[in-house]
Amino acid sequence: MALPGPPLGPHEEALWLLQRLAPDRGVSNVAVSVTVPGAVRWWSLNEAFGWLVARHEPLRSTFPLVDGRPTRMVTAAAEVTAGVDVAMSTADDAAADLRRYAGEPFDLDAGLPVRVGLFTLADGRSLICLVAHHLVVDHSALRVLVTELMAAYQAFADGRDDPGLPPPAAVPVVEPPSDEAVRYWRDQVAGTRPGMQLRDTRPAPAVPTFAGDCLTCEIPSDTLAAVDTLRRELRVTPNIVLLSAYYLLLLRQGAGPDMAVGVMLNARPPGAERALGYRVDTVPLRVRADPDAGFADLVAAVRDAFLAALAHPRVSYESLTGGGEDDAAEPGAWRARLFRHLFNFRPTAVTAGDPATGLEVSHVDTGLARFDLELSIDVNHDRTLCQLVFSTEVHDRDQAGRYLAQYVALLRAAAAAPGEPVRRLDMRTPADHALTDRINRTDRRWPGPATVAGLVSRQALSTPDDPAVVDAGVTTTYRRLLAAANAMRERLARHGVGAGDVVAVAGPRSARTAAALLGIWAAGAAYLPLDPGLPAARVRHQLTDSGCQWVVDGPGSALGSVDPADCAADPAPLPEPDPAAPAYLIYTSGSSGPPKGVRLTHGNLRNVVGHFAELLAAGADDAMPWLTTLTFDISALELWLPLATGGRVVVVPDDLRADPRALTELLAKERVTVVQATPTTWRRLAPEAGRQLHGLRVLCGGEPLSPALARQLLDAGCRLYNVYGPTETTIWSTVADIEPDDDQVTVGRPIANTRVHVLDDDLAEVPTGQQGELCIGGDGVALGYVNLPAQTAAAFHEHPRLGRIYRTGDVARLRPDGSLELLGRRDRQVKLRAHRIELGEVESALETHPAVRAAAVIMVPADDGEDVLAAFVVPDGDGCDREDLWRHATEQLPGYAVPARIAVLDRLPETPSGKVDHRHLAAMTDGVPARSGRPVEPADELTGRLVELWRTVLALPGLDADANFFLSGGHSLRALELAARASEVCGERIELLTIFQAPTPARLAGLVRQRREAPGARDATTRGATCPHDG
């Protein structure tokens, strides 16, 4: 017979509720295994387990729901039957078998909260796995159970009737906290927000699966010795130094500086060390770290916070959460509003084992995690182990492994320089240093001429009658091209053009323009591509800013280019320019302020042309379309790569650039072998060209290459290279050879004579896998900006260790394989309702939908003055359903990053350089509807009342029964209000998650009807909760 036991405390109620919310997962299980060298006697172990359960009242407890509340019921010892589970395993399968066994949930209504499994291995060893629910054990109690179970087993195996252990310790009565303690902790957590998401992590899903993993490493003895010296100098205990290093790790990974970490404190009163039960206070230890202060200062702040926590005992975070609107700022915030990172220092490890018996005791990973990260420090005899349990919903295993390595590196660095600002402490591991050194070993000396002009001149002298440029069916030979260039040089000299001058070129892509550019170089000048279609004020700015006095082929210009058709003289070599002299100027788009002129040298251009000539094995049999407008810097590679290697330049007229069919016909007619274009151009061209791309070498760059587009190009049979580089580092700086089985599209590694570095805000190198600003050094770095010394100094930075680097403003991370992954632009990162959102990530998520060919996302103001995300998609086929797209986005993204508006376009607007025109999209948002189609009338009274509620909360009187709350301007904070008011309308509790699952009045009404018709649908388990944790 079961009798009521002591009522559950706040910690225990939260644990019980968590189990109800995740009934199919042992999310609150803890487990250890004991490795026995030989065979274990099952009957003795079975008797020992039964004795253990009979001995301890908490192990005979069940927790059914009684009168709407979880209640502890204790069964008499004589009425309980406890048996050991038996299984066979192997050395290879044992870890997975133990994990499955440890992760199986307990039936808290009717079953025991503890179990023991015996696994016999094929090699003769035995594993005893003890699993218990946190409702009845914490770290100290688990250690007691392991010790007593093995003592009882040994006694019964030896034939003794009694293990001879002292009586069990009484379960202590939990005293309520003082009012002062509660006030202190409420003040401490005031203003905290959920999340504290680290920089390089995935957002937690709205509905958690609690999937997790675990890694363990040992802190090296020399690092421990340094930590011991430091703690004595600072007069603190080891746990304070180790905890401070954890705060530092989180700070350097993007948290803070105001950080709340869950810290587990032993809440057992004196004399209750061997008692069972959950006796841990998990407190939100809030520390405000100063990145410019030293580690000693951080230790002092952590020490003070920790001592204050000890002075205000018996308050755990479960009793501090609730109520506020911040609780629901994210759908998943109910599980851990105050913190998602935990720390536990265990001075006496459960896994200490017994050297006398040879038994090995180990933690068993359940494969589950309630928080993003939980770092436990176990002191195990003369070893100190770090165990990191991590959510695989948020972190990758490799990433978690890097965290452990970085934690140890920070301990070592902090101990060596406790006064150094913590933001400057190096947390890179030896493996990080080795990887960076390896990928930046790119030194290459190019044979032959030191400039592209010299390469073209040499080629023309070598094969004068080979075709150089094909334009509208007319072929210009290298002989005529070089002759026209020499004629242009003479013409420029007559106009006074000399070394150091700048000459603008306004003509279209043509053989005449190619010869003009060569002639400008031969005159010692640099060319400035000019677009006469630009506003007159912008053209004047470029001419004035660059000091340009000559315009070739400009409207009304007296200086015209030379037609190669009129030149038939024997080729004469062109004077080779100085590699350090400017070769051309390119004006950037001017996204912030006036356009900036970038000065590129002949040496800059020679390096990138040399690299791709070698990579693509370019030669006389190759043809490359001159597709891109001359004012876009990638146009230079389309012109100079084939000319420098004896190939053909195929001029693409402007009217064909926007006509995929005509462009495909031209490429086929001219037997093009190498094609370069932006992803925007490839999205138009690839569906039309199809298998005609087979065998081509394809360069794709200028914008992020989506996995979907990469697959489409690879399926066509081409050799695909994803290229990346800003204008300031000369066209392309990195390249990735994309393969069909690549798990991710990266921008690869640096090209020849180029170095890449991922740096933090202080321009310090970050560890592998951590995001930062991509900076580029080497032979491609430009001279700087024209007439902008301050901006040149800021962007082209003289780094004390890395030399001259260009700060790209692009966010990237270095992957363990040495490839670079771009994460977007700093200026495309927005903040929406306190959440950082990378718009490129949202676009990538939308593009994973099979019906979407391309997507662009911007942030715009809504009618009520709040900002929302607006998405524009181009369908891949007949069309795409906006509601389906929204559902897809909710499965891929956190709620705050799901677009509130979605529009379907035939094509995305483009800038003259072929990139998506986000400014033009912003001007289109007024016409983006919240939804389309005929109004849907309410099917019944409940649906009608919910329609009125939707209209009231969103202040949109035209909404109907199929109006999606989130596509109509709603977000998670408004959803909180909607859920509360819908509860009144429906007469039952409507949770925030329910609004995400049923975002239209019709769906919510249908869901409520289903619940009413289902037997036992109303259950106390629908209440919200915050998950607990302990040691």
N, C-alpha and C positions, 0 to 999 in steps of 0.2 A: 504493500500500500504506500502511495506517495503522499507526503504531507507538505504543506507550504513551508518554504524556507524563508530566509531573510529577503526583504524586497530588493529589487535590482537598483543599483545606483545609476547615476547619469552615464558613467562609462559603460556599464553593462547593458543598459537599455539601448545605447547607440550601437553596441556590438550586435545585439539581438536584431535590431532593425536593419542593420547592414546585411545580415544573413538573409532576412526576408526579402530585401531588395535584390539580392543576388543569390537566389536559392540554389542555383545549379553550380555554384563555385565555392570552394573552401577558402574564401578570401580572408577569413580570420583564423585560419589554421596555422599552427606552428608545429614543426616536426624536427626530430633528430634521429640519426641512425647510429647504432653501435655495431662495429665490425668485430666479429669473433673469429679468431684464426681457424677454428675447426667447426665441427658439427655442434648444433644446439639441440638440447633435449626438448622436444616440443611440449611434452606433458609437464615438465618442470617450469617452462616459461608460461604455459597456460595457467598453472597453479599460481605462479607469482603475479600474473596480471590480475587474476581474480582476487588475490589477497590485497593487491594495491587498490583496486576499486572499492573493495569492502572497507578498507582502512580509511579512505578519504571521502568525506561526505560530498565535497564538490564534484567528484567523479561520478557520483550516483544521482546527479541533478539533471532534470529536464526543464525546459523553459517554454511551456505551452502558452497560448493566448487565453487568458481567463478574464471574462468581463471587460474585454477590450484592452487589456494591458498584459504585457509579458510578465509571467509569474514564475518564480523558482519553485520547483517541486522536487522534494528529496525522497528517494525510494530507500526503504530499509535494506540494510546490507544483505540480509538473508533472502531477499526477493530478487536480487540482481544476479544475472548470469553474464559473465564476461569471458569471451573466448578469443584466442589468438588466430588471426588470419594467416594462412600458409600459402606460399607461392614458390615456384622455381624461377631462377633467373640465371644470367651469365654475367661475367665481368663487363662485357660490352653493353649489356642492356640494363644493368642494375640502376644506373643513375636515372634513366627514363622511367623505369618501373617504380622507383621510390618517389619520383616527382608525381606520377599519376596517383599513387596511393596517398601521398600527403595532401594532394589537392582535392580529393573527393570531399564533398560537403557533408556535414553532420546533420542529422535529423534532430533539431533542437526540441521539437514537440514531444518526441517519444523515445529517442535513442540516447545512448551514452555520449558525452562530449569528449571521449577519449577512445583510442583504439591502438592495438599493437599488431604489427605484421612481421612474420618470420619469412625471410627470403633466403633460400638455400641456393648457393651458387655452384656452378658446375665444377669449379676448381676446389671445392671442399669448404670454402669459407661460408660464414653465415652472416646475414645482416638482420638486425632487430630494429624495426622502425616504430618509434613512438610518436603518435600524432594526437594533438589535443586542441580544443577550441580555446581561443583567447578568453572566453567567458570564465574559464576555470583556472587558467595558468597565465603567468607572465614569465619573464626570463628566469627569475629566481625560483619560481615554482617548478618550471620545467627541469631545472637542474636537480631539484629535490626528487622529482619523479624518476628521472633516469637513474640516479644513485640508488633509490629504494628498489626500483624494479630489478636492477642487476644484483643487488644484495639479496633480495628475496629469491631470485633465480638460483644464485649460487647455493643458498641455504637448502632449498628444496632439491637441487641436483645432488647435494651432498647427503641427502637423507635426513636433514634436520627438519623439525616441525615448525620452528619459529626462527625468523631471520634475526631475532635479537635486536631489533631497532627500538629506539625510544618511542613513546606514544606520539602520534601526530600532533603538530602544533595546532592550536585553535585558530580558526579563521578570525582575524581581527575585525572588530566593528569599525565601519568607516564613519569617521566623524565629519560632520558637514563643515565647509569652510567658513571662516569668519566673514562678516560683512565687509570688513576692511580689505580682506584678501580679494573678494569678488570685485569691489570697487577698483582696486589696484589693477587687476587684470582687464577689466572693461576699459579703463583708461589706456592701458597698454595697446589694446587691439583697435582702439577707435581710429577710424580712417584707413585701416588696412583694406586692400582689395584682393580678390581671389586671383590666382594665376601665378605671378612671378615667373612667367615663362622665360626660359633661357633662350639665348640668341639663336642657337642652331637646332631647335627642336620643333617637332610637329605639335600643333595645337591638340589638346586633349579632346576626344570625341564627346559629343553631347550625351550619348548613352555609353558609359564605360563598360568594357568587357573585363577589366582588371587583369588583362594579360601582362605577364611580367617575366623577368629573368633575374639571374643573380650571378655576380662575379666576385671573386675573392683574390686579394693579393697580400703579400707580406711586406710590411714596412722594413726596409733594410736596416741593419744594425747601426750603420754609421749615421743614418738619418735619425734613428731613435736617440742615439747618443747626443746629436746636435740639439734635438728637441729637449732632451733632459737638461742640457746645459742652459738652454734658453729659458726653460720654465723656472730653473733655480735663479737665474738672473732677474726674471720678472716676478718671482715669488708667487707663482701660481701652480696649481696642480696640472698633471699631464692632460687631463680631459679638457681643460680650458684652452690649452694651446692647440690641441687636436680639433676642438670645436671651432676655434678662431680660423684655422686653416680651411675648414669647410665653408664658413662664411666668405672667406677670401676667394675660394674656388667659385662659389655662386656669383660673387660680385664680378669676377673677371669673365664669367660666362654670360653677363648681361643682366643679372638681377641687381636690385638695389638702386641707389645706395641704402634705401630704407628696406630692410629685409626682415621677414619673419620666418623662423625655422622652428619646426616642431622638435622640441628637446624632451627626451624621456627622463623623468625623475623618479627615483624609487620612493614610493609613498608608504612603505611598510613601517609601522611603528617599531620601536625597539622590542626585541624578543620574538618578532614574527617573521624572522628571516626564513624559517622552514615551513611557513604556512602556505597553503595553496590559495589560489584566487588571483584576480586581476587587480594588482595593487601598484599601479603606475599612473603618475600624473604626466600627461603629455601637454606641455605648455608651449604657447606660441612666443618664443623668445625673440623679441624684436630688437634689432641692433641697427643703428644708423652708422654706416661705415663711410669714412672720408677717404676717397681714392688717393688723395695727396698726403695722407698721414702714413706713418710707418706701421709695420706689423705690431710693434709693441703697443701702439695706441689702440689698434684693433683688439688686441688681447685685453687691454684694460677695459674697453667698452663691453666686451663679452663677459669678462669677469664680473663687472658691476651688474650687468643684467642677470647673470646667473645667480649671484648672491641675493639679488632682490627677489628672484623667483623662489629661492629657498626660504626667504623671510615671509612669503605669502603662500603657504602650502595648501594642499588639498583642493586646488582649483585646476581642472583640466579643460582643454579647449572645447570639449563637447558641450559644456555648460555655458560657453561664451558665444556660440554661434546662433544665428537665427534672425529672423525678422526683417532686416534692412533690405533696401532694394538692391544693394550690391550683392546680396546672396544669390541673386538670379541674373547677374550681369552676363553669365555664361550658362548654358544649359547644364553643364556638368559640374557647376560650382557647388552643388549640394554635397558632394562627397568630401570636399576639403576646402572650405571657404577661406580659412585663415592662412593656410600654408600648404605647400605640396612637396616640401623637402624636409626630411627628418634626419635627426642625428641621435645615435645611441652609443654611449660608452659603457662597455661591460667589463669591469675590472677582473671579474672571475668568469671565464667563459664556460658555457655549457659544454663546449667541445674540448675542455681541458684533458679529458681522458684519464687513464690510470696507467702510468708506466709500469707499475708492479704487475698488473695482470696482462698487459699487452693489448688491452681493449682500446679501440680507436673510436672516438665519438665525433660525429660530424653533423653540421646543420644540413637539413634537407630542403632544397628549394621547392616551393609549391607550384612554381610557374605562374604565380599571381603577384600583383602589386597594387596596393591601395593608393600609393602616392607616386609622384614622378620619380623621386630619388629618395632612398633611405640608406644612409651610411652608418654602419655599425662598426665600432672598434672593439675587437675582442682581445683581451690579454690572456694568452694561452701559454702558461709556464714562461719560458724565455723568449717567446715569439709574440709579436703583435700583428694581428690580422685585420685587414680592411675588408668588410663585406658590403658590397653595393647591390641592393635590390632596386630594380628600376622598372618602370612601366614601358613595355614595348610598344604601347600606343603612342608614346611620346619620344622615346629614345631608341636608337639602334644599339645592337650589342657592341659593335666596334666603337661607337660613340661613348658608351658607358665605360668601356675599357680605357679609352683615352682620359675620361674623367678621373679614374683611379690613378693612372700614371701622372696626370697633372697635379692631383692632390699631393702625391709624394714629392713631386718636383717643387711645388710651392712650399711644402714643409722644409725642404732642404734650402731653398732660396731665402725663405723668411728667417730661418735660423742663422744663415750666414750674414744677412744684412737686415736686422730687425728695425733699423731706422730708415731704410729706403722706402720711398712712397710705394704703397702696395700695388698701385697701377703699373709700376715699372718692374716688378719682380718677374723674372723669366719663368714661365711655367711650361716651357717646351721641354720635351723629353729628348734623350739622345737620338731616338728614332726620328723625331721631328727634324732635328738638325741634319741628320744624314739624308732624309728625303729631300729637303730643300736644296741641299748641296748637289744632290744627284740630278734633279730636274733642271738645274741652272748651269750644268756643264754643257754649254751650247757653243763654245768657241769654234769658229770656222773661218778660215782664210780663203777668200774667193780668188781663183786664178784669173788671169787676164786683166782687161781694163777695170779701173776702179770706179767707173761711173756707167750709168745706163747709156748715156750718150756715146761713150766709147764702145760699148757692146754693140749698139745699133750701127755705128760707123764701121766697125770691124766686120759685121755681118754683111753690110752693103758692099763692102770691098771684096768680100769672099764669094758672095753669090749675087752679083748685081742684077741678074735677069730673073731671079725668082720673084714670085708675087709677094708683095708686102702688105698692101691694103686693098680690100675689095669693097667698093662702095657703089651701090645701085647697079651692079653688073659690070662696073668698070674696074679693071685691075691696074693697080699702080705697082711697078716693080721697085725693088730696092734701089736700082740705079736712078730712076726718076725721083724717088723720095729723097735720096741723098742730094741729088742735084738741086731740087727745090729748096732743101734746107740750106744749102750753101748760098743759093740766090737770096733766100730770106735773110741770111746773115748779112749779106752785102747791103740789102735794102735797109735793114735796121741800122747798120753803121752809118748810112747816108743820113738817117734821121737822128743821129747822135746817140744811139743806144750803145752803152758800154758795160763794162764789168760792174756788178753791184746794182744795176738798174732793175726795175720791175716793168714788165710789159704785159698788159691785159690781152686776153684772147676771147673774143665774143662769138666766134664762128661756131657752126654746128660740128658734130663729130664727122670727120671727113679726112681724106688724104691730104687736102690742103692744110687743115688744122694740124695734123700730125707733123707735116713738114715745117709749119710755122713754129711749133713748139721746139723742134730740133734746132731750127735757126736761131731762136731766142737763146737757147743754151750755147750755141756756137758763138753768139755775140757776147757771152759772159754774163747774161742777164738771167733773171728768174721769171717764170710765167705766172700769171694770175688768171685762172679760169673765171669768166664773167658770164652771168646769165642776163641777157638784155631784157628778159621778161620780168625781172624783179622790179619792184617799185623804184622809181627814179632816185628817191632819197637814199635808198640802200645802195644802189649802184654808185652814187656820188660818194657815199661814205667809204666804200671799199677802195675807190680810186684815190680819194684824198688821204685816207688812213695809210695806205700802202706806199704813198708817194709816187704813184704810177702816172706817167705823162703820155703814155702811148697805148692805144687800143687798136688791136688788129681785128679787122672785119667787124668793127662796131658800127652802129647806125650813124651815118654821116662821117665816119672816120676816113681820113686820107691815107691811112696805112692799111693796105690790104695784104692778104696772104698770096703766096705764089702757087699757081696751079702746076702740079707735077706733070700734067699732060704736056705742058709747054717746055719741059726741061728734058733734054736727051743727052746732055753732056756726059763724058766719062766721069765716073764717081771720083770725088776727091775726099780725103779724110777730113772729118770735122775736128776742130780743135777740142781737146778733151778738157772739160772744166775741172776746177778744184773740187775734190770730194767734200770738202768742208763748206763750200759755198752754197747759198740757197739755190734750190732747183725750181721750186714753185711755192706759191702761197695759196692756202685754202681758207676760206672764211667759214667758220662754224655757223650753226643754225641760229645762234643767239637766243637760246631758250630763256636766258636771264640777262637782260640788257642788250646792248648792241652786239652784232656779230664780232667775233674775235678772229683776227688773221693769224694763221699758224704758218710759221716758216719751216719748211722741210728742206734738207740738204740733199746733194747728189749722193752722198754716202748713205743717208737714210734710205733713199729709193733703191740704190744698188743692193743693199742687204736684203730687202724683202723680195725683190725680183730674183736675186740669186737663190734664195731659199726655195721659192715656188718653182723656179726652173728646174731645180734638182729634185724636189719632191714629186713633181708631175712628170719628170723626164721629158720636158717640153723640147720640141725640135722642129725641124723643117716640115714634117708631115702634119703638124698641128695647126688648127685654126680656132680662133677665139673671138666671140662676138664683142664688139665695142657697144655695149648695151646701155651703160649708165651715163647719165649726164656728166659732163666734164667737171662741173662744180662739186660733184660728190667724189671724195678722194679715191674710192675704190675703182673709179674709172681709169686711173693711172695704171693700175695693174692690167686691165683689159687691153690697154694700148701698148705698154712697154714690155710686158712679158713675151708676147709673140714676136715683137720686133727684135728683142734682144736675143732670141733663140732661133731666128730664121723662119718663124712661122708666119701665118697670115692673120691680119686683123680684118674681121668682117664687120663693117659698119651697119648698125641697126638704125633705120630711120625712126624718128620720134613717133610717127603714126603707127609703126609696127610694135612699139614697146607695149602698148596697151591692148594689142590684138593677139591673144594667145595662139589662134589658129594661123594667122599670117606669120607670126614669129616662128612657130614650129616649122612651117614650110621653108622659111629662110634658113633655119639651122640645118635642116635636112639637105636643102639644095647646095649649100656651101660646105657640106661635110664637116661641120664644126665638131671639134673633139674635146674642147675645154670650155665650160660655161660658168660664169660667175654671176650671181644675182642675190638679191635680198630674199628673205623668207616670204615677204609680201608678194614679190614677183613670182617666186616658185609656186605659191599657192594657186596663182592663176594659170601658170604655164604647165605645171605637172599633170593636171587632169587632161589637158589637151594633147600634150606630147606623149604621155604614156610610155609605151615600150620604145619609142624613138629615142629615149634617153639611154637606152641600153648601151653599155660600153663607154659612155661619156665620163669624163672626170669633171665633177661638179663641185664648185665652191659655193657655200651658202653662208652669208654673214651680214652684218649690219643691224640685225635684230636677233632676238632669241629664236633658235630653231626648236620647234615643238617636236615631241616624240612622234606625234601623228604625221607631221610633214616628213620627218626623217624616214619613217616607215614607208610612206608613199613613194619617196624618191628611191629608196633602196629596192622596193618592190619593182620599180621600173628597170632595175638592172644597172644603175650607174654606180660609179665609185664616188662616194660622198665624203666631202671634207667640210666640217663645221669650222669656220674661221672667225676670229675675233680680234678687234683692235680699234682703238680710238684714232681719230685723225692725228692727234698729237704724238703718236708713236709709229706713224707711217703705215697706213692701210691696215695690215694685219700683224698681230704680235703673237698669237697662238693659233694652233691648228689641231684638230682632232680628226682622225680617220675613223669615221663612223661605221660600225659593223652591225649586221642584223641582230646579233645576240647581245648587244650592249644593253645593260640594265638602265642606263641613263644617258642622256645627251649632254656631253660636256664640251668645253671649248679646248680641251686637250692640254698640250704642253707648249712651252715657248719655242718660237722659231729660232733659227741660227742667230748667234750673237745677241741674244735677248734673255733677260732675267725677269722673273716674276716674283713678287712678294705680296703676301696678304698681311696687312698691318692694321693695328688697332688705332684708336683715336689719337694715341700718343706716338704713332708711327713706330711702334714696336712690333716685331713679328709675332704672329699668333700661332698657336699649335695647329697641327694637322686636324682638319675637320671643323675648325672654328671659323666663323665668318668674320670678315673684316673688309677693309678697302683694298682693292687690287691696285698695286703700284707696279710700274714697269720700268726697267732700266735696260741699257744696252745701246746697240748701234741704231735702233729705230727711233730713239727719243729726239724730238724736234728741237730746233734752236730756241723756240719760245713763241710768245705772242708779239705781234707788231705793236709797238708804241704802248705796251702795257707792262711796265717793269714790275709793278706790285703783283699783278695777277700771274705774271710769269714766275716770279719768285715763289708764290704760293703753290702753284700747280706743278712747277718743275723744281722739285725740292732737292737740295743738297743734303743727303742723308749722311750722318757721320760714319756709318759703317757700310752702307749699301751703295754709296756714291750718288750720282744724279739719277733721280727717278721721277716719273710722271705719275701724279695722283689721279687715277681715272674717275673716281667718284662711283665706280661700280662696286657692288657688294659681291664678294666671292668667298669660296673656301677651297682649300687644297685637300683633295681626297687622298686616302691612303695609297692609292695606286699611282699617285703623282699627277693626276689630271686635275684641271681647274673646273669648278662648277660655279657658274654665274647665278647669283640669286636676285639680281635686279639692280636698279639704280637707287642711289640714296634719294634722289629727287623724285622717285616714283614710290617711295615708301610714305604712306599716309597714316594718320592717326585718327581713328574713328571710335568715339565713345571710350577713350582711354586705351584702346587696343592698337598696337602697331600692325599694319597690314601692308604686305608687299603686293602691289597690284599685279605684278607679273605672275605671282603664285596663283592668284584668283583666275587669271587668264589661262594659265596652264591647266588648272582644274576643269574649267569649262571645255577646253579643247580635248580633254579625254573622253568627252561624250561622243559616241560614234556618229551622231548627226551633225557635228560641228566641225567645220573646216578651219575657221579662224575666230579668235575672240579678242576683244579689246575692252578694258575696264578703266573707268575713271571715277573720281569722287566729285559729286556735284551737290549743291544745296537743294533741299526739298522745299516744298511750299511752306512748311512750318518753320523754316529757318535752320533745321538740323541737316547735317550732311548725310548723304546716302551713297552707296555704290551703284553705278549704272553700268550695265554690261551690253555690249554690242557684238552680235555673233553673225557669222556668215555660214549658212547651212552647207553641208556636204551632200547635195542632192536636192530632193524636192522641197525640203523645209524642215523645221524643227519646232516642236511644241514647247512654248515658254514654261508651262507648268512642269513638264518633264525635265526641262533644263534646271529649273529651280530645285526639284527633288534631287537631281544629280548633284547639284552644288551643295545641298545640305548634307549629302553623304560624303563629300570630299573635303568640306571646309567647316571651320567653326561657325557658329551662328552669326557672329558679328562680321564675318567676311563674306557672307552670302549676299549677292547683289539684290537690292530692293527693286531695281528696274532692269528689265531685259528687253532689248529690241533686236529684231532680226533684220539684217540688211543684205542686199545683193552683194555688196562689196564694202570693205572698209576704206575710208578716205585715206589718201596717201600724200606725203610731202613730195616735193620735186625729187628728192633722193630715193624715193621708193619705200620709205618707212611709213608706219601708221601715223596719221595726223591726229594726235590726241586733242589738239586745240580745236580742230574742226568738229570732232565728236562732242566736245563740251558745248558747242553752239547748237548741237542737234538735240540736246536732252529735253528741251521743252516739249518736243513732239513724241517723247517716249511714253507710251501708255502704260498704266498700271496693269492692265490686262486687255484682251481683245475678245471679240465674239459677241453674240447676242446675250442680253441679261438672262440669268437663270432665276426663275421664281422659286420662292420657298416651297418645299413639298409639304410642310406641316407647320404647326404652331411653334414648336421648339426651334425649328430652323429659322422661322421668321423672326423670333425673338433674338436669335444669335446674329442674324443679319443686321438688325437694329443696333446690337452691341458693337459689331464690327464698324458700322458707320459712325457710331458715337466716339469710340476710342480713337479711330483714325481720322475723324472729322472729314469723312468723304461720303456724302449722302448718296452717291450713285452706285455704291457697292452692292453686289448681289450674292446669292447663295454659294457661288463658286469663286468668290474673291479670296485669293490667297493673301493672308495677313501680311506676310513678309514681302510679297511682290507689290503690295499696295502701300508700302512705306513703313510697315511695322518693323520693329527690332526687338531684341530680347528684353530690354527694359520695359517697353510698351507691352510686350507679351506677358510680363509679370502682372501688370494691371488687368490685362484681358483675362488671364487665368483666374484672378480673384473675382472679377465680376461675372465671369462665366460660371463659376461655382454657385453663385447666387441664382443665376438663371436656370441652371440645370438641376439644382437641388442636391448636388454632391460635389465632392472635392475634385477640382480640375487642376492638375499639376502643370507646371511650366513645360515639362517634356511632352505633355499631351498636346499642347498647342503646336509644338514642332511636328508631332506625328499627324495631327489633323488640323492643318492651318486654314481651312475654309469652314464657313458656317455649316455647309451640308455635310462635310466629313465629320466635324465634331458632333453634330446631332446624331449621325449614324453610329459613331463610336459610343456615345452615351446610351443609345437604344440597345446596342449589343451588350453593354455592361448590365443594363437593367434586366435583360432577358436571360443572362447567364446566371446559373445557380451559385450562390455564395459570392456574388461579384463584389459586394461592399465589404471591404476588409480594412482593418486598421493599418495594414501594411502599405496603404497608399499615402501615408503621411510622408513628408519630406524628412530628411535626416542628414546628419554629418557623420562621416566615418571616423571611428576612433583609431588609435594606434597605441602600441606600447613597446616595451623592450622585449 
